[in-house]
Amino acid sequence: MTTKSVLKPASIKLSRAELQEKIDDIFNNATHQHDCLINIYKIVLPNWDTIYRIIGYPTVGCGMWRYICRKFIEFDAKHHPECVSGIWLNNGFSSSAKLDDWEIDMSKCDVKYS
């Protein structure tokens, strides 16, 4: 049995414009909400393919969280009109009013790598 190492992910230093561009590209090129969610996680955890388990959630400022939530609502209305937009609410990032609107905090998120 192998032991998985648990590490704190590196902090992400992208501007609001860079984050919005990446998020917009994700929603413009995806066909399923699951792909959107995974690709958003890949923004903050770029070594996604080596992750075994995530403990906790990345935390973002309220502005970024609302922006992504609106993108999911619009995406689901177009691609999944039969379902309620819930994947971001159930599996997305946490938010905090203590952070700047587009700040990302990884301190409450541990990652086990394979």
Beta strands, then each sheet from edge to edge (+ up, - down):
strand 1: 5-7
strand 2: 51-56
strand 3: 59-61
strand 4: 94-96
strand 5: 104-105
strand 6: 109-113
sheet 1: 1+ 6- 2+
sheet 2: 4+ 3+ 5-
end
